Structures are given as C-alpha cells and as structure tokens.
Amino acid sequence: MNAAHLITTARDALAIRSTHEQAAHTLTVTTTHGPATHTLTYDSENVTVRHDDGTHVSVDLTSTEFAEDLDALAEDRLARTGSLGPLTLRLGLGPVAPRPAELSPRTRLFILSIHARAAAHRSGLTVNQVLDLTTLAYEANDIARHDNTRSFHQLSPYEHRAAAHALPFPHEANALFLAQTARLAVRTMSHNMQPHPLAVELPAGHFGNTPAWLVHQATTRFRDGTTNHEPRYDTPALRAVLQSLAAVQTPTAGDRLSLYLTDPPASTTGCPLDLDPIPEGAPVHATLPGAVITGEQLRRIADLLEADEYVVQLRAEGTWRLPHHDEAGILTRRQVAAALRRARDSSRPGIIWFSRDSDGTVYVSDTELAARYLPTMLMPDHREKHCPGCHTLCDLAA
C-alpha cells in the first residue's frame, strides 16, 4: 500500500468526518480484532487525530475509502510478517508554534545528567572540575532512575548546581533542545568507539499505542557507509529525552531521527557565505539549523523574511555554492517567498523541510537537494549588482 495514497484518503475522510477547526497534522490508528473474522486488523472506528493547536481527538472513519485501505494494508502486513502494529501518518507539516514539552522531575534530572557528563569531556578543565561534573552527572542519573517520588520543589539543590556549571535544567523544552540533548547523549556514549561513528539513526515506531523513537533499534552509521546495531544507546536517560521529543514532534511511519556526532566544519574566512552549520557528512534535511518553519508559517512566509534582498546558495558535494553568474543569485523578499512556496507545492508533506536560523538565513531541503537564502545585510562588503563571491560586476538579480 502506497503511503502517499493512504495520506490522501485519510485527508479526504477527515474532511468529511472531522469538525475540528484546526488542521490535522498526524493521525494514529491502533489495532483490534475484527468482529466477523476475529483476526487482527486496524481500528478505523477510533482514530486519534492530532491538530495544530496541540489538541487530539478520536474520530470514527469507518465506511470510508481510508478504512478500506487500512483493511487491505492489515491483510498484506499480516500475510508478509505475521504481525500488525499501530500506524501513525503525517498529514501536514505541523503546528504554527509547537508547544514545548513540560518536563517531569525525572526527565529534568536525566537532562542534567546528560549535559553534565558531556561537559566533563570538555578540554581545558581541571581535575576538580571534571570530578564535580562527573559526580553531578552520576547523582542526577541515579536519583532519576531510582527515586520517582521527588517533586519539583525538591530539585532546588540541583538547580543551584546546574547554574554553577552553566548547565541547562529546564522546566519545559522545545524539539530543538531535546534533539540536541539526544545528540549530546549519543555523542558522549560514542566518544571511545573506534572507528568513530558518523551518526546514530533511530526509526519511528510505537511503545504500546504511543508514537515513539525506538532507541532499542538504533543503527550506528560510519563514514564508509557501513552500519551496525548498537545496544549501548538504550539507556533510561536517552529514552526519557526521546519520549519528550516524541510528545512535541510526533514520529510517523517511515521517519528516522538522525543524531549526527560530528561538528559543523570550521570557517577560516569568517564570511557568512563560508559559514556552514551542517555537520560534516550530514544531509541538510536531517540537521536544519534554527527553528522549523511550519505549514501555517509557509502560507504567510513573507512575514518571516526580514531582509529586502537575499543571496542564494545551493548545496553541492557537501558545501554551499553560489549559482553561476548567468543564473539568478540575488532575490528580493517576494521572490524568496515565491520560491519557498513553489518548493512546498511541488513536494509531499514530510518529504521537504524548511527552517529559519537566528541570523535570518532560511534553509530548504528535501532528501536530495538543498538551498539557503542569506540576507544581504549579513555581508557588509556586499554591493548592488556585484557577485557576493568574487565581487565582480555582474547581473545576479532575478
């Protein structure tokens, strides 16, 4: 069964059955035993739909084309694998401003332990500093694992210790922070591996009926393209972080969370055109800098574009490059907005991604191609109608 077809019929069914004002961005179908055959099948009567405002409801989608497709999919999967699990599909790009996840005392302590342990590996620390950070990491992890009775007001000693070491100890966290914390955890756990991994990849799945990142099925990817399954990453601390991440950004069928262990390459010139926040060897779509641009924001993308003009760079062979002089390389705000909307309209949801970095640079990438749009105000020596790369006079404007 084609995933794109399932998504289409799911949207059609929701257009008829759902009365919610907000757009739906994911849905989850659990399994049940059919009343007639008593065989395992998908439960189209109780479909959980998540909306852009953060709410979720149960919708009856029986007697729709989507329900028929689910029955066919269930039969096919049972015939091929002998098992059938829940199914989560992505219907849209996501909410306008995803709500941060509220963190339990246990998860906060796990996050502190991850950041303290990583900080202990920094260069230039004294023996006492390493000892303090290692002790803090061990204590926070141990209490989180074995003491579930602690309330928020009992964590004040750890708030002071975290502040003393400039470590995060948040009450809530967004998807970017949680993903970076997960990356920090696997990077620290991999520091003594030889050869050193390029990335750790986690498939989307379910714990029970809840969408989740399956850390117990983690795949370690190396620079030479080889992979293996590594059990070391399946720890309570990382599971807690990933659980919060899944609550903010729902994992859907076919998704993979790629946690890259490498740092972005250093720039020797300091020029914005040479700065590259993408980790070495990583695809752009898996490591988009800044905040994700949602589907609703794309519909009014001009509101997020602060500059009057932008320089275009295309991704090729792991670096950012300017277009040829006979191609448009400098675009107005309106032209960038139109280019981003065209990219959205020509791709399926979940196949193309957009983000905006803190300096105003906008990134767009699918699984094969990528581009970024840098505000010309980031380049003090930029002159109108001059190439921002070689500074020669040329007509780069579109």
N, C-alpha and C positions, 0 to 999 in steps of 0.2 A: 504494500500500500504506500503510495507516494505521500510524503509528509506535507508537501505544498497543497495537495488535493484535500487532505484532512483538515488543514488550517482553513482552506476556503469554505468547505462545507460547515465547519464549526462556526465561522463568522456568519454564514447565511442562517444557520439555525438560531444563533444568538440574536440576530437582527429581528427574528420573528418572536422568540420566546422571552428575551430579556427586557425588563422595564427600567433597568438602571440607567441614569443619565450619563454617567461617566463611561469612557471607553474601556473595554476589557483588554488586558494585555497578556494574561495567561489563563489557562484552564487545566484542571486536573480531573482525570477520570479514574476511579478506582475499579476494583473487580468485584464480582458477585457470582453466584451460581444461578444460571438461568432457570426460571420456574418450570419450563417444559422439559428441557433435556437434563437439568441439574448439572450441566457442565460449566466450567469456569468461563466467564465472559465479562465484557466491560459493562459497568453500571451506568447507562445513559440517563437513568432517571434522577440521579443525584450527582450532577457535575458541578464541581467547585470552580467558580469563576472569580478571578481577582481583577479589580478595577484600578484605574489610575489614581483614584483618591485614597487608596490603601484599604478599601473595604473588600470583603469577599462574600459571595452568596452561593447558595445551592440552586441550580436551575435544572428543570426537567427537560431533557432534549430527546425524549423518546418520540418515535414516529416522525423522525426527520432523516434526511439523507445522511447526516452525520452519524446518527445512531446505526444506520445500515452499514456504513463504512466501518464503524467500530466492531460490529459483529463479524464482518469479513476479516478485519485485522486480527481479532481474537482467534478465530479459527486458523488463520495462517500461522500465527505465532505458536499456538499450541501444537500444530502439526510439525513445525520445524524444530522447536526447542522443548516442547513438553511442559512449558511453564508460561505464566502470564502475570505480569506485574502492572502497577499503576502507570498511567501515561499522562505526562504534562506537556502541553503545547504552547508555543509562544504565538500570540495573535497580533501583537503590536510591539512598538519599540519601548514602551514603558511609561510610567507616570511622569508628569511635568517636573516634580521635585520629589524624588523618592524619600520617604520618611526614614530617618536614621533608626537603627535598631536600639531599643532600650536593653541595656546590658545588666544581667544578674550579677550579684556579688561574686559568684563563682567564675563567670566569664571575665569580669574585670580583673580578677586575680590571675587568671590564665594569661590575659593580655599583658599584664605587668611582668609576669614571669618570662614571656617570650621576648619582650623588649629588653629586660634586664640581662637575660642570657646573651642576647645579641650584642648588647653594649659591652659586655665583658670581653668580647673578642676584638674590640677596637684597639688600634695601635696607639702607643704612647701613654698607656695607663700605668700607674704604679702598682706594685704588688698589692697594697692595701685596697686600692680602688677596684682591682679585679676581684679580690676576696669579698668586698662589700657587695658588689653587683651579683656575684655568683651565689652568695648567701641569700640575697633578696630574691633571686630567681628561684632558688630551691624552696625557700619558705612559702612564697606565694603559690608555687605549683603544688606543694604538699598540702597546704590548707585547702586549696580549691578542690583537690582530689578527695580529701578525707573529711572535711568539715563543711557540710551543706547547710548548717544552721546559722551561719553568720548573716547578720543584717547589714544594711548599708552604713548605719552609724558606727558599727564595729570595725569599719575599714579605715577610720581616720589615721591610725598609725602608718598604714601603707600609703595613704595619700601624701603624708609628710615625707616619707622615704622616697616615693616616686618623684616628688617635686625636688628633693635634694639632689637627685641624679638626673633631673630634666627628662624623666621618662613619662610616657602617657599613662593615665589611669582614668579613662573617661567613663561617664555615666551612660552615654549613648555614642553610637559610632555609625558613620555612613559606609557605603560599599567600598569606596576607595581606601579608606583607612583599614577596613577589615581585610581587603585583598592584600594590601601592603604588609599587614601583620602576618597573614598566612605566608606570604613570600619570605618574610624575615624568618619565620619559624623553620621552613624547609631549607632555607639557605644556611641557617645555623646548624641544623641537623646534618647537613651535607658537607660541612667545612673540611672534614678529613677524608672524604671519599676520593679515590683515585681510580680512573680519571674523574675529573670534576664534572658533574652533570651540567647540562645547559639549562634544563627546565624539568619541573615536575608537573605532570598533567593529571587532572582528576576528572573522571566522567560524571555527567549528571545522572542522577537516579532517584531513589526514594528510600527513606527509612520509614518502614510501615507504609503509610499513605502520604507522607510529607515529602515534598521535593527536597533533595539534598545533594551535596557534593560527596562522592563516595571515595573518601580518603583511603579506605582499605583496598581500593582497586587502583591506587596510584601507579602511574607509569613514569619511570625516570628516562629522560631523553638526553643523549650525549651528542657532542658536536659532529661525530662521524655518522650520525643518523641511526645508530643502534639504540635499542630500548631494552629495559627490563623492569620487572615488577619489584618494588622495594617496600618491605613492610615497616621500615623504621619510622615512616611518617605518620603512621596510625596511632597518634597519641591523644589523650584526653584534651590537652590544651588546644591542639590544632582542630580537633573535632568541634570543640566549643566555638572557636572563631568561625569555622565554616558554617556551623548551624546558624549563627547570627547573620553571616553573609547571605545565606540562602533565604533568610527571612526578609532581607532588604531587596535582593535581586533574585527572583525565582529561577532556579535551574530548570531548563526544559529539554525535551528529547533531542539528543544529538549535540548538546552543548558540552564543551570541555573547558575547564578552568586551567589555564597555563600559568604556572608560577615560575618566572624566569629568575635564575640565580645570578646572572651576570649584571653588571652595572652598565649604564649608558657610556659610550665611548667619550673620552675627554676631548674637548676642543682646544686646539693650540692657538687659534686666532682670536677667539672671543667674539667673532662676528655672529650675529643671530642666524645667518644663513648656514653657518657651520655647526651650530649647536644641535645636538641630536639626543633627545631624551629617551630614545628607543634602546633598550638593552641590546648588546651585541648578539647577533644571531637570532633575534626575536622578530616575529611578524608584527607589523604595526597594529593590526586589528586586535591582537591579544594584549597589547601594552599601551593603549591610547593614553596620552598624558592628559592631566586635568580632569574636568568634570564631563561626564557623558551628556551629550545633547539628546534630549528625549524626543519622542514623536511629536508631542504638542509644541515643543520649542522649535522644531523644524518648520512647523506651519507658520511661525512668526520669527523666522531665523534672523531677519534684519534687525530685530530688537537686541540680539546678542552681539551684533557686529559693531564694534565701537569706532573703527578706523574708517577713513574715507576711501583709502586705497590699500590693496593687499598685493604682496608678491607671492606668486605661485611656485611651489617646488613639488616635484614628482619623485616618488621613491623608486630607485633602480639600484640593484646589486648591493643592497644594504646601506645606501647613502641617499641623502636628499640632493636633487639636482635641479637646476633651473631649466626651463624649456629652451629650445633653440630660439635664436633671435627672430626667426620668421614665424614664431608662434606666440600667442598672447601670454605674457608672463606677469603683467600688472593689471589687476582687475579692480573695478570700483566695488563699493559695498553692495550695490544692487546686483552686479554681475556675479559676485561670490555667492550671494543668497540664491540666485537662479541656478548656479552650478550645483550647489548643495541639494536643492530640491530636485534637480534632474537626476542626480545620483541616487537620491531616495526613491524616486518614482521608477527607476529602471532596475531596482533590486527588490528582492523579497525581504520582509522583516526578519531580523536575525542573521542576515547574510551581509549586511553593511552596517558600519558603526561610525558615529560622529562624536567628537569631543572638542572642548574649548579649554585651552591651557590658561594659566593665571596671567600670562603676558598678552592674552588676546588672540594667540595663534589658534586657528581652527584646523582640526585633523579630520580626514575622512578616509576610510579604508574598508575594503572587502577582503576576501581571503586571498586575492591575487594582486590587486593594485592599491596604491595609496597616494594621497596628495595632502599637502598642507598649505594654508594661506596665512602668511605672516604680515601683520600691519607694517606699513612702510615707516611708521613713526618709531619702530624699533631700530631703524638703521639711520643714525644721524647724518651719514655722508650720502644718503640717497638723494639723487637729483631727478627731477621730472624728465621723462623720455630717455633716461640713461639706464643701461643694464646694471642692476644691483650687484651683479657678479664681477664683470670686467670694467664697469663704469664707462664704457664707450657709448656714444650717442647711437641709439637705435630705437625703432618704434616697437616697443614691447607692449604698448597698450592695446587692449582688445578693441 
